Amino acid sequence: MFNKTISSKRKYGRKLAAIFMAGMIMLTGCGNTGDKKKDKPIPNENPEIQSTEIQWTDDDHAEEQPSEKQHPDEEYEENNKSENPVPKKAISDKAILLGANMEQGKVELPSEDEEKKFIDGTTDFSFEIMKKILENSDGKNIMISPVSIINALAMVENGAAGNTLTDMEAVVGRGMTRDEYNRALSAYCKSLYSEDATFNNANSVWINDDVVVQDPFVQNCKNYYNSEIYKAPFDKSTINDINNWGYNNTNGLIDNTVDDMKETDIMFLVNAIYFEAKWKVQYEEKDISENRVFTDKNGNKDQVTMLVSEENDWFKLNGGTGFIKPYKGDKYSFVGILPGEGKSPEEYMSEINGSDFANAIVNGENGHCCVEIPEFSADYKSSLREALIDMGMGSAFENADFSEMFDLSTVDGGYAKIGDVIHNTHIDVDRNGTKAAAITKVEMVGGAALVDGHVVLDRPFVYMIIDNDTNMPVFMGICNDIVE
């Protein structure tokens, strides 16, 4: 599995890790539901929904079969090791949890070839979408969660058909079929749990009670992503319920998943990821340097607190120098990259790709390196619509075919498409460790040279948070300003 997919060239001391920021992804489906009756049933209201389960077929992986699946709340409590868990908020009785007795089908594990395709493809996707966003960044702080984005888009892909499915397989799956991608992403997300960090990954689908959805779509969301499926009237109470669900699954870091609902909204698909971890080696008072200076992109001087440590793993890439700082347990690490003098983070990122980054990590060096990281917080919010269209997913936004998601006869105009994709992230890095949050809202509409050296992040820098076992970035960003 993914935790065994490690380059033989990489030494233990050079292993990298991923940090999953608290995240949330929302798909909003929209279509004018007209005067349809409110009590119209949808097929998956039956808790005994019928679907062919995918069986485990790889004897070599038999020992890795999961135990009986827990209720989502129980699973969250088990994986939420936060030192300060927030009280959970209630979901109203108006939101009906469909298929509460529906079993999560056992799924076939990905082959080694599928794992490799997934790792390479997702790394490429991550760098490409980051570059597209940076083309119009205007020097702002940027942070995205590629893994959060692909989780949302993977659920959407399970409802796509025709050219829309073909384009999503090409852009998101990088040539992997939908079934291959479902297997790989599902297995990858399960490989990211850690004994030494808080990690929670949750999915939900919220269906307007006027709309009929396709059974196979619901079952795939349940099988591969353990999605909670809700049917509800799309009114203020459901806005509150979705916000409470997001709040619960991000330990209170995100409480505004949905601001309002339009009459054309027909579905929300939400992925939430929460991460919290401490540094492997905690900073002592002597390692905390206050009243230091960070020079922002405009040459302004901001006062910051620097965290000083000695790290053993560093690398060079395209004139920049990077380092790797592990979190407790060695499952996750923070990676910082300082571009060469005179080069902005945007220019630096435009000149490298996923393969360049992976090779630099694998071929990195060992040696004592003094690292200085500023304590910082950063926020980012922007549309991903144009980036995804430029990457080749235009058919999902115009002339779309989501007939495998909806019974389109229940959608006014018989048509649904993605209207926009809004990505919103937040990160806090301090002397204790890291916490962060991300929200991605997908709206669907209807109708119409340094061995014993010194790396000081005291000017704009690049940071990536990557999976230890695959070198895949699950978060990546640039910090142009410490104070915005």
C-alpha positions, 0 to 999 in steps of 0.5 A: 500500500501507499506506506510502502511506496517509498523510493529506495533512494531515500534515507530515513533521515530524509523522509518527508511528511504531510500536514493535513490542514483542517479543511473543508470542501463543498460542492453546491449543486444548483438547479431551479426546482420549480414547483415540485412537491416537497414530499417527493421521495428519492430512491436512496431514502430506503436504508436498504438501498441495493448496490453491488459491493466491490470485494477485496480481491488481492490476497496479498492485502487480505490482512489489511481489510478494515474492521467494521466501520464505525459511525462517523462521529465515533471515528472522528472522536477516535482520530481527534486527539486535539488537546483542545477539542471543541464541543460538538454542535447538533444537526437538526431533525430536519436533516434526514440521514439517509441510508443510516443502515446502508453498509459501506461496501468493501472496495478493492485495493489499488494495484502498485501501478495504480498507486504510482499513477496516482502519486505521479498524477496528483503531484502534477495536478498540485503543481499545475493548479498552483501555477494557474492560481499564481498567474493572477495572484497579485502578490497575495499570500496563497495556500491551497490544499490539493488533496482537499480539492481532489477529494471534492472533485472525485465525489463530483466525478462519480456523477459525471458522464460523457465528455464531462467524465472524460475531461475530469478523468484527464484533469483530476485523474491524469488518465486514470479511470474513475474506478482506478482513481476511486480505489487509489484516493480512498486507500491514500486517505486511509494511509494518512492517519497517525498515532502522533497527530490529529487527523480527521477526514470526513465527507457528506452529501446534502441533497435538496429534498426536491431532487432525485439522485442516482443510486450508484452515485450515492453508493460510490460516495459511501463505499469509497469516501464513507460519505454521510448522505443527508436529505433536507429542505434547503432553508436556513435550518439546513444552512445551520446544519451544514455549518455545524457539520463543518464546525464539528469535523474541523474542531471548530476552525471552520464555522461558515461553510455555507453563507446562504442558499439560492433557489437553484441549489440542489446539492452540496458535497462537503469534504472536511479535513482537520489536522493538528500536530506538534513539532518533533523537537519542541522549541526551548526559550533559547530557540525563540528569537523575538523582534526580528525582521521579515521583509515583505514583497514590497520591501516593508519591514515587519516585526516577527518572532523567529523559531531557530532550530538545527535540521539534518535534511535540506535540498536545492532546487532551481536556485532555491534552498529548502529544508525539512522539519518533522512533526512528532512521530515522523509521519508529517513534516513542514517544508520551507523553500527560500528562492534565490535572491531577486526571485519572487515565490511566484517566479520560482514556482512557475519554473518548477514542476512536480517531477523537479520537486520529487527528484530534489527531495529524493536526491537531497543532502544530509548535513547540519543546517540552521533553520529560522522559521517565522511564526505566521498565520495566513489566509487565502480565498479565491475562485478555482474556476478559471484555473480548472477550465484552463487545465482542461475541465471546461466541459464540467462548467458548460455543456456538462453531463451529470446524468450519473449524479441526478435524475435530471427530470427532477432538475428544472431544465434537465441540466446541471453544471459546476458554476464555480469552485471557491477555495478558502484556507487558513494556516497557523504556524507557531512554536508549538506546531501547526493548525490550519483550515481549508474550505473549497466550495464547488457550486453546481448550477442548473438551467441554463549550496548549503551543507552546514548552512543557514536558511532564514525565511526572512523574505517571501518564501514557498512552503509545501506540506507533503506526504512522507511516504509519497512526496505528494504535496497535500498543501502548498503555499507562498508567504509574501507578507507576514502581516496582511 
